[in-house]
Amino acid sequence: MAEVNTVARPYTKAAFEYAMDKGNLDQWSAMLALAAAAAEDENVARVLGNPALTDTQKADLMVSICEDADEAGKNFLALLAENKRLAILPEVSAQFAKLKADQEKSLDIEVTTAFELQDEQQEKLAQALKTKLGRDVALTAEVDKSILGGVVVRTDDLVIDGSVRARLAKLAEAMNS
């Protein structure tokens, strides 16, 4: 069976291009996120997996959940139901969000520190990352005392590990070699 991301890609691309043309990226992103959350819900997944229901009934369920969707969004959900692809909605939503972030030149970044960052520190770090990466950044900070000190910055395909724990591990490796 094909990988979920491979199956989701053409649906995502079509939805993204349509939303771009209509200027509805935010609306489509919200609709897909809601549909994805619904598809991942245990009860909804059980209903969608029920072979006694027709594709139309499954599509109607998803449309009722995404009641704010425009006509094209409802048609998109119906198409997914018809092709028995409602289960890929979480991947479609994730890929759509990535395409939207690329289009808007923005990036979600997770920052892990040993101690809580003050607002001023978060703003300075966000500005430095914006300059380095050439994109707007949305920072999410979390505390993990096990890194001892420093900072670990994560985004999709980039990890900057400036933690004391990582430096100690490098030092131990150098001493053991």
KEKE-3310 file (N, C-alpha, C; in steps of 0.2 Angstrom, whole numbers, plus 5000, padded with zeros to 4 digits):
npx = (5004:5002:5012:5005:5007:5011:4999:4991:4997:4993:4979:4981:4988:4979:4969:4976:4980:4968:4963:4972:4970:4958:4960:4958:4966:4967:4954:4952:4963:4959:4947:4952:4960:4950:4943:4952:4955:4943:4942:4952:4947:4941:4928:4922:4931:4927:4914:4916:4923:4914:4907:4894:4889:4886:4897:4892:4885:4895:4902:4892:4892:4905:4904:4894:4901:4911:4904:4905:4912:4915:4906:4915:4924:4915:4913:4926:4927:4917:4923:4934:4928:4921:4932:4936:4945:4945:4952:4965:4964:4971:4984:4983:4979:4991:5001:4995:4996:5009:5013:5006:5012:5025:5021:5017:5029:5033:5037:5035:5042:5050:5056:5067:5072:5082:5077:5063:5060:5060:5048:5055:5067:5062:5057:5069:5076:5067:5068:5081:5081:5073:5080:5091:5085:5077:5063:5046:5044:5035:5036:5037:5039:5046:5050:5064:5072:5082:5091:5100:5106:5107:5100:5088:5083:5070:5063:5054:5064:5076:5087:5094:5105:5110:5112:5118:5119:5121:5133:5141:5140:5147:5159:5162:5162:5173:5183:5183:5187)
npy = (4994:5011:5025:5036:5049:5050:5047:5057:5069:5073:5077:5087:5096:5100:5106:5116:5124:5128:5135:5145:5152:5157:5165:5160:5154:5154:5150:5138:5131:5131:5123:5111:5107:5106:5095:5085:5084:5079:5067:5060:5058:5045:5040:5046:5041:5027:5027:5032:5021:5011:4999:4998:5010:5022:5030:5043:5045:5046:5056:5066:5066:5071:5084:5090:5091:5100:5113:5126:5126:5131:5129:5122:5116:5107:5099:5094:5086:5077:5071:5065:5056:5048:5042:5035:5040:5047:5045:5050:5063:5069:5069:5077:5089:5092:5093:5104:5114:5115:5119:5131:5139:5139:5147:5159:5163:5159:5151:5138:5137:5127:5129:5124:5125:5125:5133:5144:5156:5173:5186:5196:5189:5179:5187:5192:5181:5176:5186:5185:5172:5175:5183:5175:5164:5170:5171:5174:5170:5159:5157:5143:5140:5129:5120:5110:5103:5094:5097:5104:5117:5131:5131:5122:5122:5118:5114:5110:5103:5106:5107:5115:5112:5119:5115:5112:5099:5092:5097:5092:5079:5078:5081:5071:5060:5064:5063:5049:5044)
npz = (5000:4996:5004:5016:5015:5002:4995:5000:4994:4980:4983:4993:4985:4975:4983:4989:4979:4974:4985:4986:4973:4976:4987:4999:5009:5024:5028:5022:5028:5041:5040:5035:5046:5056:5050:5050:5063:5067:5060:5066:5078:5089:5090:5078:5069:5070:5065:5052:5047:5046:5037:5033:5030:5017:5005:5003:5014:5024:5019:5021:5035:5038:5032:5039:5051:5047:5046:5042:5030:5013:4997:4989:4998:5004:4993:4991:5003:5000:4988:4994:5002:4992:4986:4995:5005:5017:5028:5026:5029:5041:5036:5024:5030:5037:5027:5020:5029:5029:5016:5016:5026:5020:5009:5015:5020:5033:5049:5061:5076:5089:5104:5116:5133:5148:5158:5161:5148:5147:5141:5134:5131:5122:5112:5107:5103:5093:5084:5080:5074:5064:5056:5053:5046:5037:5037:5044:5061:5072:5089:5100:5117:5128:5143:5149:5160:5159:5150:5155:5152:5141:5124:5114:5097:5087:5071:5056:5048:5053:5067:5080:5091:5105:5118:5135:5139:5126:5123:5133:5130:5117:5122:5130:5120:5112:5122:5124:5112)
capx = (5000:5006:5012:4999:5009:5011:4992:4988:5000:4989:4973:4983:4990:4973:4966:4980:4980:4961:4962:4977:4967:4952:4962:4955:4970:4965:4948:4953:4967:4954:4942:4955:4962:4944:4941:4958:4954:4937:4944:4957:4943:4940:4921:4921:4934:4923:4908:4919:4926:4908:4906:4887:4887:4888:4901:4888:4883:4901:4903:4888:4895:4911:4902:4891:4906:4914:4898:4907:4916:4912:4904:4921:4926:4911:4914:4932:4926:4914:4927:4938:4923:4920:4938:4938:4952:4944:4957:4971:4963:4976:4990:4981:4979:4998:5004:4992:4998:5016:5012:5003:5018:5030:5019:5017:5036:5033:5039:5034:5048:5049:5062:5067:5077:5082:5073:5058:5062:5056:5045:5060:5072:5059:5057:5076:5077:5063:5071:5088:5080:5069:5085:5095:5081:5073:5056:5043:5044:5031:5040:5033:5044:5045:5056:5066:5078:5087:5096:5105:5107:5107:5094:5087:5078:5068:5058:5053:5070:5081:5088:5100:5106:5115:5112:5124:5119:5124:5141:5145:5140:5152:5166:5163:5164:5180:5188:5183:5189)
capy = (5000:5017:5029:5040:5056:5050:5047:5064:5074:5076:5080:5093:5101:5103:5110:5122:5128:5131:5140:5151:5156:5160:5169:5157:5149:5153:5147:5131:5128:5129:5118:5105:5106:5103:5089:5081:5082:5074:5060:5056:5056:5038:5039:5048:5036:5021:5028:5032:5014:5007:4997:4998:5017:5024:5036:5049:5046:5047:5063:5071:5067:5076:5091:5092:5093:5106:5116:5132:5125:5133:5123:5118:5112:5102:5095:5091:5081:5072:5068:5061:5050:5044:5039:5031:5043:5052:5043:5054:5070:5072:5071:5082:5095:5094:5095:5110:5119:5117:5123:5138:5142:5141:5153:5165:5163:5159:5145:5137:5134:5125:5131:5120:5128:5123:5138:5148:5162:5179:5188:5199:5184:5176:5191:5193:5174:5176:5191:5182:5167:5178:5186:5169:5160:5174:5170:5176:5164:5159:5153:5140:5138:5124:5120:5104:5104:5089:5099:5108:5124:5132:5130:5118:5125:5113:5116:5104:5099:5110:5106:5118:5110:5122:5113:5110:5091:5090:5099:5087:5072:5079:5081:5064:5057:5066:5060:5041:5041)
capz = (5000:4996:5010:5017:5012:4994:4993:5002:4991:4975:4986:4996:4980:4972:4988:4990:4973:4974:4990:4983:4968:4979:4992:5005:5013:5031:5028:5020:5033:5047:5038:5035:5053:5059:5047:5052:5070:5067:5057:5071:5084:5090:5088:5071:5065:5070:5060:5045:5046:5046:5030:5031:5028:5010:5004:5003:5022:5027:5017:5025:5042:5038:5030:5045:5056:5045:5043:5039:5024:5007:4993:4986:5003:5005:4987:4992:5007:4996:4984:4998:5004:4986:4984:5002:5007:5022:5033:5025:5031:5045:5032:5020:5034:5039:5021:5018:5033:5027:5010:5018:5029:5014:5005:5019:5023:5041:5052:5068:5079:5096:5108:5123:5137:5154:5162:5157:5145:5148:5135:5130:5128:5117:5106:5104:5100:5087:5079:5078:5070:5058:5052:5051:5042:5032:5037:5050:5065:5078:5094:5106:5121:5133:5148:5150:5165:5158:5145:5160:5151:5133:5121:5108:5093:5082:5066:5052:5045:5056:5074:5082:5098:5109:5125:5139:5138:5120:5123:5137:5126:5112:5125:5132:5114:5111:5126:5123:5105)
cpx = (5004:5006:5007:5001:5009:5004:4989:4991:4995:4982:4975:4985:4984:4970:4970:4980:4973:4961:4967:4973:4961:4954:4959:4959:4969:4959:4949:4958:4963:4950:4946:4958:4956:4942:4946:4957:4948:4939:4949:4953:4941:4933:4919:4924:4930:4917:4911:4921:4920:4906:4898:4885:4890:4893:4898:4886:4889:4903:4899:4890:4900:4909:4898:4895:4909:4909:4900:4911:4912:4910:4910:4924:4922:4912:4921:4931:4922:4918:4932:4934:4922:4926:4940:4945:4951:4949:4964:4970:4968:4982:4989:4982:4987:5001:5001:4995:5006:5017:5010:5009:5024:5028:5019:5024:5036:5035:5037:5040:5047:5056:5062:5073:5076:5078:5069:5061:5057:5053:5051:5065:5068:5058:5064:5078:5073:5066:5077:5086:5076:5075:5089:5091:5077:5066:5053:5043:5039:5034:5035:5039:5042:5051:5057:5072:5083:5092:5101:5106:5107:5100:5094:5082:5077:5062:5058:5059:5076:5081:5095:5101:5112:5115:5118:5125:5123:5131:5144:5145:5146:5159:5167:5165:5171:5185:5188:5186:5197)
cpy = (5006:5021:5034:5047:5056:5050:5054:5069:5077:5080:5087:5098:5104:5108:5116:5127:5132:5137:5146:5155:5160:5165:5166:5152:5148:5149:5139:5127:5126:5124:5111:5103:5103:5096:5083:5079:5077:5067:5056:5055:5049:5037:5041:5043:5029:5022:5028:5025:5009:5005:4997:5005:5018:5029:5042:5051:5048:5055:5068:5072:5072:5083:5094:5094:5099:5111:5123:5132:5128:5127:5119:5114:5106:5097:5091:5085:5075:5068:5063:5055:5045:5040:5035:5033:5048:5050:5047:5061:5073:5074:5076:5089:5097:5096:5102:5115:5121:5121:5131:5142:5144:5147:5159:5167:5164:5152:5144:5134:5133:5126:5128:5123:5125:5127:5142:5154:5167:5182:5192:5195:5181:5180:5192:5186:5174:5180:5188:5177:5169:5180:5180:5165:5164:5173:5173:5169:5165:5154:5150:5138:5133:5123:5112:5104:5099:5091:5103:5115:5125:5132:5125:5121:5120:5116:5110:5100:5103:5109:5110:5116:5114:5121:5111:5102:5089:5092:5094:5080:5072:5078:5074:5059:5058:5063:5052:5039:5042)
cpz = (5000:5003:5010:5014:5005:4992:4994:4997:4985:4978:4989:4991:4977:4977:4989:4985:4972:4979:4989:4978:4971:4984:4999:5009:5020:5032:5027:5025:5039:5046:5038:5042:5057:5057:5049:5059:5071:5065:5062:5077:5084:5088:5081:5067:5064:5065:5053:5043:5045:5039:5028:5029:5021:5010:5005:5011:5025:5025:5020:5032:5042:5036:5036:5051:5054:5042:5040:5033:5018:5003:4990:4992:5004:4999:4988:4997:5004:4992:4988:5000:4998:4985:4990:5004:5013:5028:5032:5027:5036:5041:5027:5024:5035:5033:5019:5022:5032:5021:5012:5021:5024:5010:5008:5022:5030:5043:5059:5071:5087:5099:5115:5127:5144:5159:5158:5154:5146:5141:5131:5127:5122:5111:5103:5100:5093:5082:5076:5073:5064:5053:5049:5045:5036:5031:5044:5055:5071:5083:5099:5110:5126:5137:5149:5154:5163:5153:5149:5158:5143:5131:5115:5104:5087:5077:5062:5051:5048:5064:5075:5090:5102:5117:5129:5138:5132:5120:5127:5133:5121:5116:5127:5126:5112:5115:5126:5116:5105)
residu = (MET:ALA:GLU:VAL:ASN:THR:VAL:ALA:ARG:PRO:TYR:THR:LYS:ALA:ALA:PHE:GLU:TYR:ALA:MET:ASP:LYS:GLY:ASN:LEU:ASP:GLN:TRP:SER:ALA:MET:LEU:ALA:LEU:ALA:ALA:ALA:ALA:ALA:GLU:ASP:GLU:ASN:VAL:ALA:ARG:VAL:LEU:GLY:ASN:PRO:ALA:LEU:THR:ASP:THR:GLN:LYS:ALA:ASP:LEU:MET:VAL:SER:ILE:CYS:GLU:ASP:ALA:ASP:GLU:ALA:GLY:LYS:ASN:PHE:LEU:ALA:LEU:LEU:ALA:GLU:ASN:LYS:ARG:LEU:ALA:ILE:LEU:PRO:GLU:VAL:SER:ALA:GLN:PHE:ALA:LYS:LEU:LYS:ALA:ASP:GLN:GLU:LYS:SER:LEU:ASP:ILE:GLU:VAL:THR:THR:ALA:PHE:GLU:LEU:GLN:ASP:GLU:GLN:GLN:GLU:LYS:LEU:ALA:GLN:ALA:LEU:LYS:THR:LYS:LEU:GLY:ARG:ASP:VAL:ALA:LEU:THR:ALA:GLU:VAL:ASP:LYS:SER:ILE:LEU:GLY:GLY:VAL:VAL:VAL:ARG:THR:ASP:ASP:LEU:VAL:ILE:ASP:GLY:SER:VAL:ARG:ALA:ARG:LEU:ALA:LYS:LEU:ALA:GLU:ALA:MET:ASN:SER)
# end
